[in-house]
Amino acid sequence: MRYSQFLGRTLRGAPKDAEAVSHRLLTQAGYIDQLVAGVYTFLPLGWRVHRKIEQIIREEMESIGAQEIHMPVLQKKEQWVETGRWEGPGEIDPPLFKLEDRRGRELALGPTHEEVVTDLARRFISSYKDLPLGVFQIQNKFRNEMRPTGGILRTREFYMKDLYSFHADEADLDDYYLKVIKAYEQIFSRCGLETKVVAAHSGTIGGSESHEFILPTEVGEDNAVYCEHCDFASNLEKARQLKNCPECGQAVFVSSAIELGHIFKLGTVYSQKMKAEFADAKGKRQSLVMGCYGIGLARIMAAAVEAGHDKRGIIWPRELTPFDVHLISLDGGESVAEKIYEAMERSGLEVLFVDRDEQAGVKLTDADLIGIPVRVVVSKKSLDKKGVEVTWRADGKSAVVPVDKLAGKIKEVYERG
């Protein structure tokens, strides 16, 4: 991709309300653009990262046998009334975005899809032979937040992966729940994030047990309690007033954290209310046992920036980078840079080619801000040394690499990780 044809540019100034590093850097580097509070456009750079996250999640969900579907954003009031979450004591928090169509029928913009998927289950699952079953989607959601904060960490419109599982009994749900935990750990690891799994309250989603996947960081709306001597961890709400680890007796630590995923053992909370049943091996009608499992995609993007940055800008992990190579043409290197760009594209590398007319310092500063792992600079100076200058964003180390070995060298680096 030629940067001269790109929608979006780097900015010198940060948003006035930017409290999180990720909010500031993603805006300055041209990844996102705010429309109104809590609502963002993902510009080409940002959407490329978003799609990388989406693909990682899709691969790991399919690895545990989950089937991908796509459910409507617009949801029926009647189904939310069935579960008691439309209004009253059981109303979901934050409240729903509610609207009426031209016939006066009340609808909601979905923040989650328990009602819709339970309705699907009660119509398509009839026997224990249909179980277990897992379905997931990656879709935009809406939450009527009063105070969206942290850029894309907490927004009113966002993409989420939600997985729902259906089982004949609690034991089968327990087994599947552990599979999801392992899949989530693999997702976050591939995204370059070292998360902790913490016990959590189920909130308005409900169920008997839930866990959050959190990233301890300087920003974040959650607080986590954890032990550095063993594997104990919990969110602060679940472990309030706790001073010592209940497992090893050592002192515990409290840290602010970003919640990246939340999983729930729903049991029969929704299936009983919506009469979603199946026939067991003896022909007896039983309520479906359910689980649900969510991940916020934009939060992963923001968390990756919170975890990977320096004073110059973003440092993307290799699986999330919008491009493999940031190719920069400086004085005296224009014709060779064009040939390298074409050769890299043919080799299968994804290249951001800075072909616009700017001062060298601006191009190099922007490259650090954008954060692509490998920067290649073609200039008269590098060509005089019989090659091009390759710089690794993570550690700043540089080397002059012969042009004919460049593509192979870059692929080798990415394959090594």
Protein Blocks (a to p, Z undefined) as FASTA:
>chain_A
ZZklpgciddfbdcfklmbfklmmmmmnopaccfbehiacddfklmmmmmmmmmmmmmmm
mmnopacddddfbdcfklmmmnopmgcjklccddddddddfkopacdddfbfklmmmmmm
mmmpmbfklpccddddddddddddfbdghhjmbcfbdcddddddddfbfklmmmmmmmmm
mmmmmmmmmnopacddddddekjnopjbdcddddddfbdjbdcdddfkbmbdcdfklmgo
iabdfklopacdddddddfbdcddekjmmmmmnopacddfkopacddddddddddfklmm
mmmmmmnccfkbccddfklombfbdcdddehilmmmmmmmmmmmmnopacdddfbccdfk
lmmmmmmmnopabacdddfklmmnopacdddfklopacdddfklmmmmmmmmmmnZZ
